[in-house]
Amino acid sequence: MNFVLQFIAQYATESIVVFGMIIAVLLFANGLALSNKKNRITEALEQKNKKYAYSNNGKNLEETEDEKAIITPDTIRRYENEFNKKCSLHSVLIQIIPIFPLLGILGTVAGLMLELQSNDIAGMMASLDVALETTLLGLIFAIVLKIIEAIFPSRIIYDVEVMLNNYDKKRDLAEMPHNVQNKEC
């Protein structure tokens, strides 16, 4: 048991810092990926299947239908599925954040147990330092990561959900007269 306590006391602070930095980088990178997917969905929802070209005289800009750029509901659903894959990674990262206070508490318990076993003041102070440092780092990383998650990726996810919900409502309203007409026949 003493070996485990020594191991935790020796590597707890470094482990919390390294693990916290990895999760922060993953959260940020996933947030950027979510932002790119959001932009792609936004462009698809706003696209009007038009292309613009100068007229034969080269002075006027003309608008024409672009059959190659047709955005269908299937296209939107494909983009939504790609976005949801990134959201699943986001969910995993969110579930990891509460581990940091637990790691801090683990370091605290290990430090306090070592303090009880220590015979001199220097050993007691080193053990107390481990106990307090791991708790502090665990709490700091949990708070900072939760703030990053709340501000950046979660806002993007919410915005996309609202956009797609509005798209679904508009599509349902557009299909409603067609569905009513087919039922009357």
Secondary structure, DSSP 8 states (H G I E B T S, - for coil): -HHHHHHHHHHHHHHHHHHHHHHHHHHHHHHHHHHHHHHHHHHHHH--SEEEEE-TTSSSEEEEE-GGG---HHHHHHHHHHHHHHHHHHHHHHHHTTHHHHHHHHHHHHHHHHHHH--SHHHHHHHHHHHHHHHHHHHHHHHHHHHHHHHTHHHHHHHHHHHHHHHHHHHHHHHHHHHHHHHH-
